[in-house]
Amino acid sequence: MTGTPNAENTAATLVVTAAPVKPQTIREFERALKSLGYSQRESTAIAKGGFKALGLADPEPDLSELAAVIAKNISLLKD
């Protein structure tokens, strides 16, 4: 077994990856977002205004049922 190491003649394969580097500029941030699968438009919007700029914010919960229960309990305590 001589020659260049390969999958057939090497017991283990070493995989080396670069450590992630934080983007230093807004353009680098946009490129990082694009590499994650966001479109150019989405990347620009997220970089400028966060995820809320895409309308992806968590919806506000409907608190009307809770408000009704609280109002009922208050009225019971007043009586």
C-alpha positions in Angstrom: 0.0 0.0 0.0 2.0 2.9 -1.3 1.1 6.1 -3.0 -1.4 8.7 -2.2 -3.7 8.0 0.8 -7.4 7.5 -0.2 -10.5 5.9 1.2 -9.3 2.4 0.2 -5.9 2.6 1.9 -6.6 4.9 4.9 -8.1 3.7 8.1 -9.6 7.0 9.0 -10.5 10.1 6.9 -9.8 13.4 8.5 -12.3 16.2 7.7 -11.1 19.7 8.4 -13.6 22.6 8.3 -12.9 26.2 8.9 -14.4 27.7 12.1 -17.3 30.0 11.5 -16.4 33.6 11.3 -18.8 36.3 12.4 -19.6 38.7 9.5 -17.8 42.0 10.0 -20.0 44.1 7.7 -23.6 44.2 6.6 -22.6 42.9 3.2 -20.8 39.9 4.7 -23.9 39.2 6.8 -26.1 39.3 3.7 -23.7 36.9 1.9 -23.9 34.6 5.0 -27.7 34.7 4.8 -27.6 33.9 1.1 -25.4 30.9 1.8 -28.1 29.6 4.2 -30.6 29.7 1.4 -32.2 33.1 1.7 -32.8 35.1 -1.5 -31.0 38.4 -2.2 -34.2 40.3 -1.3 -34.7 38.3 1.9 -31.0 38.7 2.9 -31.1 42.4 2.4 -34.4 42.8 4.4 -33.2 40.6 7.3 -29.8 42.4 7.5 -31.5 45.8 7.6 -34.6 45.1 9.7 -34.2 41.6 11.3 -36.7 38.8 10.7 -39.6 41.1 11.4 -38.8 42.8 8.1 -40.0 39.6 6.4 -43.2 39.4 8.3 -41.9 36.2 10.0 -42.5 37.5 13.6 -44.4 35.2 15.9 -48.1 36.0 15.8 -49.6 37.7 18.8 -51.6 35.2 20.8 -55.3 35.6 21.1 -55.8 36.7 24.7 -59.6 37.3 24.5 -60.5 34.1 26.2 -58.0 34.8 29.0 -59.4 38.3 29.4 -63.0 36.9 29.6 -61.9 34.5 32.4 -60.2 37.3 34.3 -63.2 39.6 34.0 -65.5 36.8 35.2 -63.2 36.1 38.2 -63.1 39.8 39.1 -66.9 40.1 39.0 -67.1 37.0 41.3 -64.7 38.6 43.7 -66.7 41.9 43.8 -70.0 40.1 44.7 
